[in-house]
Amino acid sequence: ERQMDSGYYERYMLSKDRPLPESVHTKQNPFLDSYIMEFLDLPDTFHENDFRRALVREMREFILELGKDFTFIGEEYPIQIGEEDYRIDLLFFHRSLQCLVAMELKTGKFKPEYVSKMDFYLEGLDRQIKKLDENPSVGLVLCASKNDEVVEYAMSRTLSPMMVSRYQLQLPDKDVLRRKLKNLTLSMGRAGI
């Protein structure tokens, strides 16, 4: 019922045109361009720690929003590199992709430096945590907002499999989602796709 209320199908269809990086081989991209997290019940202003704690507290709802193949491994997942300790906000395993998924949570808009930080975490996971039979780790930077052009520039030279998505704390207007989906369908029809 929640997925219907949040326009999950429409958001999924609108996200399908955003391919995963080539290093992750799958028929369907399991990541959305935006995630709806009205169930977190956060105040208007909050810190990243509050965001992370709310997601962990509401993990069942969060996994329903992410998709059924996500398995939660831990929060503030520790990784040691060069005798220094680092912490990944949230770490998951994706059963279909057969890979670790590192998630960085940001309460503001996307900044290009988030890409290099995620590259660093993914390299650490692949060298230290990933099992031999697993695919390379994937990163998901979850921001309050993003500019697609800035994201494209920031990620244009990275080789790491990474996505940048935004989150919303209120349910979307389903009529707006339907209009966007209709426009996408029409433009794909004109392009012969």
KOLDOBA-940633 format. One line per field, with one value per residue (C-alpha): residue number from 1; x, y, z; residue in three letters. Coordinates in steps of 0.5 Angstrom, whole numbers, padded with zeros to 4 digits. Example, Ala and Ser with C-alpha at 12.3 -4.5 7.8 and 13.67 -1.06 7.14 Angstrom:
2
resi 1  2;
east 0025  0027;
north -0009  -0002;
up 0016  0014;
resn ALA  SER;
END
This chain:
193
resi 1  2  3  4  5  6  7  8  9  10  11  12  13  14  15  16  17  18  19  20  21  22  23  24  25  26  27  28  29  30  31  32  33  34  35  36  37  38  39  40  41  42  43  44  45  46  47  48  49  50  51  52  53  54  55  56  57  58  59  60  61  62  63  64  65  66  67  68  69  70  71  72  73  74  75  76  77  78  79  80  81  82  83  84  85  86  87  88  89  90  91  92  93  94  95  96  97  98  99  100  101  102  103  104  105  106  107  108  109  110  111  112  113  114  115  116  117  118  119  120  121  122  123  124  125  126  127  128  129  130  131  132  133  134  135  136  137  138  139  140  141  142  143  144  145  146  147  148  149  150  151  152  153  154  155  156  157  158  159  160  161  162  163  164  165  166  167  168  169  170  171  172  173  174  175  176  177  178  179  180  181  182  183  184  185  186  187  188  189  190  191  192  193;
east 0000  0006  0009  0003  0002  0009  0008  0014  0012  0012  0019  0022  0020  0023  0029  0030  0033  0039  0044  0048  0056  0058  0062  0056  0053  0045  0039  0035  0038  0035  0037  0032  0033  0029  0027  0021  0022  0016  0016  0022  0018  0024  0024  0025  0032  0037  0044  0047  0047  0040  0038  0042  0039  0032  0034  0036  0030  0026  0030  0024  0021  0027  0029  0022  0023  0030  0028  0027  0034  0038  0040  0043  0050  0051  0051  0058  0061  0068  0074  0081  0086  0093  0092  0086  0079  0074  0066  0061  0054  0050  0053  0048  0049  0045  0043  0042  0048  0052  0056  0057  0053  0056  0051  0053  0048  0048  0043  0044  0045  0050  0057  0063  0067  0062  0065  0072  0070  0066  0071  0076  0070  0069  0076  0077  0071  0074  0081  0079  0072  0069  0069  0073  0066  0063  0062  0066  0062  0057  0056  0050  0050  0044  0043  0037  0038  0042  0044  0044  0049  0054  0053  0055  0061  0063  0062  0065  0072  0071  0071  0067  0060  0056  0050  0047  0040  0036  0031  0024  0021  0014  0010  0010  0004  0002  -0001  0006  0010  0004  0005  0013  0012  0007  0012  0018  0014  0012  0019  0021  0016  0018  0025  0023  0025;
north 0000  0005  0004  0005  0012  0014  0013  0007  0005  0012  0013  0007  0008  0015  0012  0006  0011  0012  0006  0003  0004  -0001  -0005  -0007  -0013  -0013  -0013  -0008  -0002  -0003  0004  0010  0017  0019  0016  0017  0017  0020  0015  0018  0023  0028  0035  0041  0041  0035  0033  0027  0023  0024  0022  0015  0014  0015  0010  0005  0005  0005  0000  -0005  0001  0003  -0003  -0003  0003  0001  -0006  -0013  -0015  -0011  -0014  -0009  -0011  -0005  0003  0007  0001  0001  0001  0002  0005  0007  0006  0011  0009  0011  0010  0008  0011  0005  -0002  -0007  -0013  -0013  -0020  -0020  -0016  -0020  -0014  -0009  -0003  0003  0009  0016  0020  0028  0033  0038  0038  0034  0037  0034  0032  0026  0022  0022  0020  0014  0012  0012  0007  0003  0002  0000  -0005  -0008  -0009  -0011  -0014  -0016  -0024  -0027  -0029  -0022  -0017  -0010  -0006  0000  0007  0010  0018  0020  0027  0032  0035  0035  0038  0033  0037  0037  0030  0028  0033  0030  0023  0023  0021  0016  0008  0006  0004  0009  0013  0019  0020  0025  0023  0027  0027  0028  0023  0026  0029  0023  0027  0030  0023  0021  0027  0026  0019  0020  0025  0020  0015  0020  0022  0015  0013  0019  0017  0010  0007;
up 0000  0002  -0005  -0008  -0004  -0006  -0013  -0013  -0020  -0023  -0020  -0022  -0029  -0029  -0026  -0031  -0036  -0031  -0032  -0027  -0029  -0033  -0028  -0025  -0030  -0029  -0033  -0029  -0025  -0018  -0016  -0016  -0018  -0011  -0005  -0001  0007  0010  0015  0018  0022  0022  0024  0019  0020  0022  0022  0018  0025  0026  0019  0020  0026  0024  0018  0022  0027  0021  0017  0015  0012  0009  0006  0003  0000  -0003  -0006  -0003  -0005  0000  0006  0012  0014  0019  0021  0021  0019  0021  0016  0017  0012  0013  0020  0021  0022  0017  0018  0012  0014  0012  0009  0005  0001  -0005  -0007  -0014  -0016  -0011  -0008  -0002  -0003  0001  0003  0005  0007  0006  0009  0004  -0004  -0007  -0007  -0012  -0007  -0005  -0011  -0008  -0001  -0004  -0009  -0003  0001  -0005  -0006  0002  0001  -0005  -0002  0005  0006  -0001  -0002  -0008  -0011  -0010  -0015  -0014  -0009  -0011  -0008  -0007  -0005  -0002  -0002  0000  -0007  -0013  -0020  -0025  -0029  -0023  -0022  -0029  -0029  -0022  -0024  -0031  -0029  -0024  -0025  -0019  -0020  -0016  -0016  -0013  -0011  -0007  -0002  0000  0007  0004  -0001  -0008  -0012  -0016  -0021  -0022  -0023  -0028  -0032  -0032  -0034  -0039  -0042  -0042  -0045  -0051  -0052  -0052  -0057  -0062  -0061  -0063  -0057;
resn GLU  ARG  GLN  MET  ASP  SER  GLY  TYR  TYR  GLU  ARG  TYR  MET  LEU  SER  LYS  ASP  ARG  PRO  LEU  PRO  GLU  SER  VAL  HIS  THR  LYS  GLN  ASN  PRO  PHE  LEU  ASP  SER  TYR  ILE  MET  GLU  PHE  LEU  ASP  LEU  PRO  ASP  THR  PHE  HIS  GLU  ASN  ASP  PHE  ARG  ARG  ALA  LEU  VAL  ARG  GLU  MET  ARG  GLU  PHE  ILE  LEU  GLU  LEU  GLY  LYS  ASP  PHE  THR  PHE  ILE  GLY  GLU  GLU  TYR  PRO  ILE  GLN  ILE  GLY  GLU  GLU  ASP  TYR  ARG  ILE  ASP  LEU  LEU  PHE  PHE  HIS  ARG  SER  LEU  GLN  CYS  LEU  VAL  ALA  MET  GLU  LEU  LYS  THR  GLY  LYS  PHE  LYS  PRO  GLU  TYR  VAL  SER  LYS  MET  ASP  PHE  TYR  LEU  GLU  GLY  LEU  ASP  ARG  GLN  ILE  LYS  LYS  LEU  ASP  GLU  ASN  PRO  SER  VAL  GLY  LEU  VAL  LEU  CYS  ALA  SER  LYS  ASN  ASP  GLU  VAL  VAL  GLU  TYR  ALA  MET  SER  ARG  THR  LEU  SER  PRO  MET  MET  VAL  SER  ARG  TYR  GLN  LEU  GLN  LEU  PRO  ASP  LYS  ASP  VAL  LEU  ARG  ARG  LYS  LEU  LYS  ASN  LEU  THR  LEU  SER  MET  GLY  ARG  ALA  GLY  ILE;
END
